[in-house]
Amino acid sequence: MSSGFKLPLHIALLWMAILQGQARHIEKNEIIKDAFGLLNSELKRELSQDYIYRRSLKCIDMLSVDGQFTFSADRPQLYCAIFFIGSPDEIISFEYNYVNIDCQGGDFLKVFDGWILKGEKFPSTVDHSLPISERYINFCDGSNTRTIIRSSQNVAMLFFRIHMPGNGFSLTIKKLINPFPCNVISQTPDGRFTMVIPHQKRNCSFSIIYPAEIKISDLTLGHFNYLQIPVKSCGGATDFVQLLGGNRLDPSRMYPMADICYSFSGPAQMKIGCDNTVVRIVSSGKYINRLTFEYRQLGQHELDKENENGVEDFCYPAD
């Protein structure tokens, strides 16, 4: 991946990844002539409580608002995907209003719990509570009787293939509050976030799809108190925080920039000049772990300085 990813156009990066990426059932994608126009139409807006936002979907699309959305094929559409994203503390609810596709003829309509870009998944298989096969909900599976589908985090996808012009579907999207958000892809280039893992054995990743500075203001790991002397190595620790960097989506395949396995009240900060920056908590389930941090996108002058120190050698390891 080229260093152009590191420009302040994080939205452009996301659409480039979508347009160039491969998913489980996508081998090629339709070319979108006005990707920026699509995103601009999905900017957050104030809507009255009784107003239902409605619009048609494209074969490759992105949604960040609630509403009712319809797709009608004007020709065979074989490799389509809709990306959904909410705020960090939201999950996404899908409800089909109607579906008119030919499952026997090779059509399909599948919700995926997470995102897939260039063959990589978020959340990763080691961070998600469900096996990969259960993260796909196929409308054409006769044994599936679920009418409402909910994601586990603030991102989800819809894959579909429709051969017959005129066929299509309509669905209603709602965002629901998640009291304990775990795996998150950030919508914004800067912000503040608190992750709390209450006695749960799980890994939680907060993914920032651009180079970023991370500033930790507070970290509480249940097995250590604030008097604990910082240690140089976290080997053997069951509860800890990782700062990761890389050019990929899957946190489990990214480079560990720092491990923190002791509680403290900050600030502690680090600049990560990689395409993707991830803050990740590994939790044993024995304790209540809490992490508060701020993040901001690095400017180009900061990236140039980071690159002089050879950061790219870590961000782009050979596969």
C-alpha positions as CSV (number, residue, x, y, z in Angstrom):
1,M,0.0,0.0,0.0
2,S,1.4,3.4,-0.9
3,S,2.2,6.1,1.5
4,G,-0.7,8.2,0.1
5,F,-2.8,6.5,2.7
6,K,-1.2,8.8,5.2
7,L,-2.6,12.0,3.8
8,P,-5.3,13.7,5.8
9,L,-7.9,12.3,3.5
10,H,-9.0,9.4,5.7
11,I,-12.3,9.3,4.0
12,A,-10.6,8.8,0.6
13,L,-8.6,6.0,2.1
14,L,-11.7,4.2,3.3
15,W,-13.3,4.4,-0.1
16,M,-10.2,3.3,-1.9
17,A,-10.0,0.3,0.4
18,I,-13.6,-0.5,-0.2
19,L,-13.3,-0.2,-4.0
20,Q,-10.1,-2.2,-4.2
21,G,-10.8,-4.7,-1.4
22,Q,-12.0,-8.3,-1.6
23,A,-14.5,-9.9,0.7
24,R,-15.5,-13.5,1.0
25,H,-18.0,-13.3,-1.9
26,I,-16.6,-10.3,-3.7
27,E,-14.0,-10.9,-6.5
28,K,-14.4,-7.5,-8.2
29,N,-16.3,-4.3,-7.6
30,E,-18.3,-1.9,-9.6
31,I,-16.5,1.4,-10.2
32,I,-18.1,4.3,-8.3
33,K,-17.6,7.5,-10.3
34,D,-18.5,9.8,-7.4
35,A,-17.5,8.1,-4.2
36,F,-17.1,11.5,-2.4
37,G,-20.6,12.4,-3.4
38,L,-21.9,9.2,-1.8
39,L,-20.1,10.0,1.5
40,N,-21.2,13.6,1.5
41,S,-24.8,12.5,1.2
42,E,-24.3,10.4,4.4
43,L,-22.9,13.0,6.6
44,K,-24.5,13.1,10.0
45,R,-27.5,15.3,10.1
46,E,-30.2,16.5,12.5
47,L,-33.5,14.8,11.7
48,S,-36.8,15.3,13.4
49,Q,-38.0,12.4,15.5
50,D,-40.8,11.5,13.2
51,Y,-38.9,11.8,10.0
52,I,-37.7,8.6,8.3
53,Y,-34.7,9.1,6.0
54,R,-35.1,7.1,2.7
55,R,-32.9,6.6,-0.3
56,S,-31.9,4.0,-2.9
57,L,-28.7,2.0,-2.5
58,K,-25.9,1.5,-5.0
59,C,-24.0,-1.7,-5.5
60,I,-21.1,-0.5,-3.5
61,D,-22.3,1.9,-0.8
62,M,-21.8,3.2,2.7
63,L,-24.4,4.2,5.3
64,S,-23.9,6.1,8.6
65,V,-27.5,7.2,9.3
66,D,-30.7,5.5,10.3
67,G,-33.5,5.1,7.7
68,Q,-35.1,2.9,5.2
69,F,-33.0,1.9,2.2
70,T,-34.0,0.1,-1.0
71,F,-32.0,-1.6,-3.8
72,S,-33.5,-2.5,-7.2
73,A,-31.3,-4.1,-9.8
74,D,-31.3,-2.4,-13.2
75,R,-29.1,-5.1,-14.5
76,P,-27.3,-8.2,-13.1
77,Q,-25.3,-7.1,-10.0
78,L,-23.0,-9.9,-8.9
79,Y,-20.4,-8.3,-6.5
80,C,-22.1,-5.9,-4.2
81,A,-21.5,-4.7,-0.6
82,I,-22.9,-2.1,1.7
83,F,-20.7,-0.8,4.6
84,F,-22.5,0.3,7.7
85,I,-20.9,2.4,10.5
86,G,-22.2,4.0,13.6
87,S,-20.9,6.0,16.5
88,P,-18.5,4.1,18.8
89,D,-21.2,3.4,21.4
90,E,-23.7,2.1,18.9
91,I,-24.6,-1.2,17.3
92,I,-26.5,-1.6,14.1
93,S,-29.9,-3.2,13.7
94,F,-31.1,-4.6,10.3
95,E,-34.8,-5.4,9.5
96,Y,-35.9,-6.6,6.1
97,N,-39.0,-4.9,4.9
98,Y,-39.3,-7.0,1.7
99,V,-37.0,-9.2,-0.3
100,N,-37.5,-10.3,-3.9
101,I,-34.4,-12.3,-4.9
102,D,-33.9,-15.7,-6.5
103,C,-32.1,-17.8,-4.0
104,Q,-32.4,-20.9,-6.1
105,G,-30.9,-19.1,-9.1
106,G,-27.8,-18.1,-7.3
107,D,-28.8,-14.8,-5.6
108,F,-27.8,-14.2,-2.0
109,L,-28.3,-11.6,0.7
110,K,-26.0,-11.8,3.7
111,V,-25.3,-9.7,6.7
112,F,-21.7,-9.9,8.0
113,D,-21.0,-9.0,11.7
114,G,-18.1,-6.6,11.1
115,W,-16.1,-5.4,8.1
116,I,-14.0,-7.1,5.5
117,L,-11.5,-5.2,3.5
118,K,-8.9,-6.8,1.2
119,G,-9.6,-10.2,2.7
120,E,-9.1,-9.0,6.3
121,K,-11.7,-8.9,9.0
122,F,-12.6,-6.5,11.8
123,P,-13.1,-7.5,14.5
124,S,-10.5,-10.2,14.0
125,T,-11.4,-13.9,14.6
126,V,-9.5,-13.8,17.9
127,D,-11.4,-10.7,19.1
128,H,-14.9,-11.7,18.1
129,S,-17.1,-13.9,20.4
130,L,-18.6,-15.8,17.4
131,P,-16.9,-18.2,15.0
132,I,-16.6,-16.8,11.5
133,S,-19.3,-19.0,10.1
134,E,-21.8,-17.6,12.6
135,R,-20.9,-14.0,11.7
136,Y,-22.7,-14.5,8.3
137,I,-26.5,-14.4,8.4
138,N,-27.8,-15.6,5.1
139,F,-31.4,-14.7,4.1
140,C,-31.4,-17.6,1.6
141,D,-30.6,-20.1,4.4
142,G,-33.9,-21.8,4.9
143,S,-33.1,-22.6,8.6
144,N,-32.6,-18.9,9.4
145,T,-35.8,-17.4,10.8
146,R,-34.3,-14.2,12.3
147,T,-36.2,-11.1,11.1
148,I,-34.1,-8.6,13.0
149,I,-30.3,-8.8,12.9
150,R,-28.0,-6.9,15.3
151,S,-24.3,-6.4,14.9
152,S,-21.9,-6.8,17.8
153,Q,-20.1,-3.5,17.3
154,N,-20.5,-0.2,15.4
155,V,-19.7,-1.7,12.0
156,A,-21.4,-4.3,9.8
157,M,-21.7,-5.2,6.1
158,L,-24.3,-6.5,3.7
159,F,-23.2,-8.7,0.8
160,F,-25.7,-9.4,-2.1
161,R,-25.9,-10.8,-5.6
162,I,-28.9,-10.3,-7.8
163,H,-29.1,-11.7,-11.3
164,M,-32.6,-10.5,-12.5
165,P,-33.2,-6.8,-13.3
166,G,-36.1,-5.6,-11.3
167,N,-35.4,-7.8,-8.3
168,G,-34.2,-6.2,-5.0
169,F,-34.9,-5.6,-1.4
170,S,-35.7,-3.0,1.2
171,L,-34.4,-2.8,4.8
172,T,-34.6,-0.5,7.8
173,I,-31.5,0.4,9.6
174,K,-31.5,1.6,13.2
175,K,-28.6,2.4,15.6
176,L,-28.9,1.1,19.2
177,I,-26.9,2.2,22.2
178,N,-24.2,-0.3,23.3
179,P,-23.6,0.2,27.1
180,F,-20.2,-1.6,26.9
181,P,-18.7,-0.9,23.4
182,C,-15.8,-3.2,22.7
183,N,-14.6,-3.4,19.1
184,V,-14.9,0.0,17.3
185,I,-13.8,1.6,14.1
186,S,-13.6,5.4,14.6
187,Q,-15.6,7.7,12.3
188,T,-13.6,10.7,13.2
189,P,-9.9,11.7,13.0
190,D,-9.8,12.8,16.7
191,G,-11.8,12.2,19.9
192,R,-11.9,10.8,23.4
193,F,-13.1,7.3,24.3
194,T,-13.4,5.1,27.4
195,M,-13.4,1.3,27.2
196,V,-14.7,-0.7,30.2
197,I,-14.6,-4.5,30.2
198,P,-16.6,-5.7,33.2
199,H,-15.4,-9.2,34.2
200,Q,-15.4,-10.5,30.6
201,K,-12.8,-12.7,29.0
202,R,-12.4,-10.9,25.7
203,N,-10.2,-8.6,23.6
204,C,-11.4,-5.2,22.6
205,S,-9.9,-3.1,19.8
206,F,-10.4,0.6,19.0
207,S,-9.3,1.1,15.4
208,I,-8.3,4.5,14.0
209,I,-7.9,4.3,10.2
210,Y,-5.0,6.8,9.9
211,P,-1.7,7.6,11.6
212,A,-2.5,9.0,15.1
213,E,-1.2,10.2,18.4
214,I,-2.6,8.2,21.4
215,K,-2.7,9.9,24.8
216,I,-3.8,7.7,27.7
217,S,-5.2,9.6,30.6
218,D,-6.3,6.8,32.8
219,L,-5.8,3.0,32.9
220,T,-7.1,0.7,35.6
221,L,-6.2,-3.0,35.4
222,G,-7.9,-4.9,38.2
223,H,-4.9,-7.0,39.2
224,F,-2.6,-3.9,39.9
225,N,-3.0,-0.8,41.9
226,Y,-1.6,2.6,41.3
227,L,1.4,1.9,43.6
228,Q,2.6,-0.8,41.2
229,I,6.1,0.0,39.8
230,P,6.0,0.1,36.0
231,V,7.6,-3.0,34.5
232,K,9.7,-3.3,31.4
233,S,8.1,-6.5,30.1
234,C,4.5,-7.7,30.2
235,G,5.4,-11.3,29.6
236,G,2.9,-13.5,31.4
237,A,0.4,-10.8,32.1
238,T,-3.2,-11.8,31.6
239,D,-4.7,-8.3,31.4
240,F,-2.9,-5.6,29.5
241,V,-3.2,-2.8,26.8
242,Q,-1.5,-2.9,23.4
243,L,-0.8,-0.1,21.1
244,L,-0.6,-1.5,17.5
245,G,0.3,-0.1,14.1
246,G,0.2,-1.4,10.6
247,N,-1.2,-1.2,7.1
248,R,-4.0,-3.8,7.6
249,L,-7.5,-4.0,9.1
250,D,-7.0,-7.1,11.3
251,P,-5.6,-6.0,14.7
252,S,-4.2,-9.5,15.4
253,R,-1.9,-9.1,12.3
254,M,-0.6,-5.7,13.2
255,Y,2.8,-4.7,14.8
256,P,2.8,-4.2,18.6
257,M,4.3,-0.8,19.3
258,A,3.9,-0.9,23.1
259,D,2.4,-3.1,25.8
260,I,1.1,-1.6,29.1
261,C,0.3,-4.0,32.0
262,Y,0.1,-1.7,35.0
263,S,-2.5,0.8,36.2
264,F,-1.7,4.5,36.2
265,S,-3.3,7.9,35.9
266,G,-1.7,9.6,32.9
267,P,-0.8,11.2,30.8
268,A,1.1,8.7,28.6
269,Q,1.3,9.2,24.9
270,M,2.7,7.8,21.7
271,K,2.7,8.7,18.1
272,I,2.1,5.9,15.6
273,G,2.9,6.8,12.0
274,C,1.2,3.8,10.4
275,D,-1.8,3.7,8.1
276,N,-3.9,2.1,10.9
277,T,-3.6,2.7,14.7
278,V,-5.2,0.4,17.2
279,V,-5.7,0.6,21.0
280,R,-6.4,-2.9,22.3
281,I,-7.3,-4.3,25.7
282,V,-6.7,-8.0,26.4
283,S,-8.9,-9.0,29.4
284,S,-8.8,-12.3,31.4
285,G,-12.4,-11.8,32.7
286,K,-11.2,-11.8,36.3
287,Y,-11.3,-8.0,36.8
288,I,-12.9,-4.8,35.7
289,N,-10.5,-3.1,33.3
290,R,-11.0,0.5,32.3
291,L,-9.1,2.6,29.8
292,T,-9.6,6.3,28.8
293,F,-7.6,7.8,26.0
294,E,-7.6,10.6,23.4
295,Y,-6.5,10.4,19.8
296,R,-5.8,12.7,17.0
297,Q,-4.7,12.3,13.4
298,L,-1.0,13.1,12.8
299,G,-0.1,16.0,10.5
300,Q,2.0,15.5,7.5
301,H,5.0,17.3,9.1
302,E,4.8,14.8,12.0
303,L,4.6,11.9,9.6
304,D,7.7,13.0,7.8
305,K,9.6,13.1,11.1
306,E,8.3,9.7,12.1
307,N,9.4,8.3,8.8
308,E,12.9,9.6,9.3
309,N,13.1,7.4,12.3
310,G,12.3,4.3,10.3
311,V,8.7,3.8,11.5
312,E,7.6,2.6,8.1
313,D,9.9,-0.5,8.6
314,F,7.5,-1.6,11.3
315,C,4.3,-0.4,9.7
316,Y,4.9,-2.4,6.5
317,P,6.4,-5.7,7.4
318,A,6.9,-8.2,4.5
319,D,4.1,-10.8,4.4
